[in-house]
Amino acid sequence: MNSEHNDQNDLQPESSSVKPRPILMFLGILTVATVLTFLIIQGMLYAFDKMEEANQAQPATALPEGQVRKLPPEPRLQGAPGPNDLPSLLPIEDLKEYRDQMDKKAISYGWVNKEAGVAHLPLDRAKALTVERGLPMLSDKLVQEVQKAEAMRKQVLDAGASAGRIIKE
């Protein structure tokens, strides 16, 4: 008898605690909610496109008829409208043009102030004149100022973390 009882227990499958019905209901509800959300979003996008088409107004930068565009005061941003309503140069182009102007000025002669007799000369010529004539000497007053600044700098650097509160002039 014992053997018959054991055989019946061995033939029955184990029961699973997972029930498929709640899982399938959840997946069904999730699918319906996803489709509904998709349809709502598509409807909103369609409505926004229609509103955009209906509200095609005059751009904010357009001028009424008969008015002339006035430029903003200096300094203007790069790329802003320049003379004759042409845009000014962008930063890279502006820098290239500036460097070209400085290179031309560095190798040419010209007046800085003609009435005062002040002119600029090429850098190579200026270097040669400096070598011939020597460096200009500092005035006594300027030497004293430099020494005073050097002493103050030394005091500040040696003062520690006091933020300069103990420095006396």
C-alpha positions in Angstrom: 0.0 0.0 0.0 2.7 2.3 0.7 4.1 1.9 -2.8 0.7 2.8 -4.3 0.5 6.0 -2.3 4.0 7.0 -3.4 3.2 6.4 -7.0 0.2 8.7 -7.0 2.3 11.6 -5.5 5.0 11.1 -8.1 2.5 11.3 -11.0 0.9 14.7 -10.1 2.7 17.8 -11.5 3.8 20.5 -9.1 1.4 23.4 -8.9 2.7 26.8 -10.0 1.8 29.9 -8.0 2.1 32.1 -11.2 -1.3 32.7 -12.7 -1.2 33.8 -16.4 -4.5 35.7 -16.3 -3.3 38.8 -14.3 -0.1 39.0 -16.4 -2.1 38.9 -19.6 -4.5 41.5 -18.3 -1.6 43.8 -17.3 0.0 43.4 -20.8 -3.4 44.1 -22.5 -4.0 47.2 -20.4 -0.4 48.4 -21.0 -0.8 47.9 -24.8 -4.1 49.8 -24.8 -2.6 52.7 -22.7 0.5 52.9 -25.0 -1.7 53.0 -28.2 -4.0 55.6 -26.6 -1.0 57.8 -25.5 0.5 57.5 -29.1 -2.8 58.6 -30.6 -3.2 61.6 -28.2 0.4 62.8 -29.0 -0.2 62.4 -32.8 -3.4 64.4 -32.5 -1.7 67.1 -30.5 1.2 67.3 -33.1 -1.4 67.6 -35.9 -3.2 70.3 -34.0 0.0 72.3 -33.4 0.9 72.0 -37.1 -2.5 73.4 -38.1 -2.2 76.2 -35.5 1.3 77.1 -36.9 0.0 77.3 -40.4 -2.9 79.5 -39.3 -0.7 81.9 -37.4 1.8 82.7 -40.2 2.3 86.3 -39.3 4.8 88.9 -40.4 8.3 88.3 -39.0 9.2 90.4 -36.0 12.2 91.8 -37.8 10.2 93.1 -40.9 9.8 96.8 -41.1 6.5 98.5 -42.0 6.4 100.1 -45.4 8.2 103.4 -45.7 10.5 102.9 -42.7 14.2 102.7 -43.0 16.2 100.3 -40.9 18.3 102.0 -38.2 21.5 100.4 -37.0 22.0 99.9 -33.3 24.6 102.1 -31.6 28.3 101.2 -31.5 29.8 98.9 -30.6 27.9 96.4 -32.8 28.2 92.7 -32.5 30.0 90.7 -35.1 27.7 89.4 -37.8 25.3 92.3 -37.1 24.1 94.5 -40.0 26.9 96.8 -41.1 27.0 99.6 -43.7 24.6 99.2 -46.6 22.7 96.5 -44.7 25.6 94.0 -45.3 26.5 91.9 -42.3 29.8 92.7 -40.6 32.5 90.1 -40.6 32.2 87.0 -38.4 34.9 86.6 -35.7 37.3 84.4 -37.7 37.1 86.6 -40.7 37.4 89.7 -38.6 40.5 88.4 -36.8 42.1 87.5 -40.1 41.4 91.0 -41.5 42.7 92.6 -38.2 45.9 90.5 -38.4 46.5 91.5 -42.0 46.1 95.2 -41.1 48.5 94.8 -38.2 51.0 92.9 -40.4 50.9 95.7 -43.0 51.3 98.3 -40.3 54.3 96.4 -38.8 56.2 96.6 -42.1 55.3 100.1 -43.2 55.9 103.8 -42.4 53.1 106.1 -41.5 51.9 109.0 -39.4 50.3 108.5 -36.0 49.9 112.2 -35.4 51.3 114.4 -38.2 50.9 117.7 -36.4 52.9 116.5 -33.4 55.4 114.8 -35.6 54.7 111.3 -34.3 55.1 108.5 -36.9 55.3 104.7 -36.9 58.0 102.8 -38.6 58.6 99.1 -39.5 59.5 96.8 -36.6 62.8 95.8 -38.1 63.9 99.5 -38.4 62.7 100.2 -34.8 64.8 97.3 -33.5 67.8 98.5 -35.4 67.4 102.1 -34.0 67.1 100.7 -30.5 70.3 98.7 -30.9 72.1 101.8 -32.3 70.9 104.2 -29.7 70.5 101.9 -26.8 67.6 101.6 -24.4 66.2 104.8 -22.9 67.2 105.4 -19.3 64.6 105.5 -16.6 64.1 108.7 -14.7 65.0 108.9 -11.0 61.3 109.3 -10.1 60.3 106.2 -12.1 63.2 104.2 -10.5 61.9 105.2 -7.0 58.3 104.2 -8.0 59.6 100.8 -9.2 61.6 100.2 -6.0 58.6 101.2 -3.9 56.4 98.8 -5.9 59.0 96.0 -5.5 59.1 96.5 -1.7 55.3 96.4 -1.5 55.2 93.3 -3.6 57.8 91.6 -1.3 55.7 92.6 1.7 52.5 91.2 0.2 54.1 87.9 -0.8 55.7 87.5 2.6 52.6 88.5 4.5 51.0 85.0 4.5 47.2 84.5 4.5 46.3 87.8 6.0 44.8 89.1 2.8 47.0 92.2 3.2 45.4 93.5 6.4 48.7 93.9 8.2 50.6 95.7 5.4 51.5 99.3 6.3 52.4 101.8 3.6 
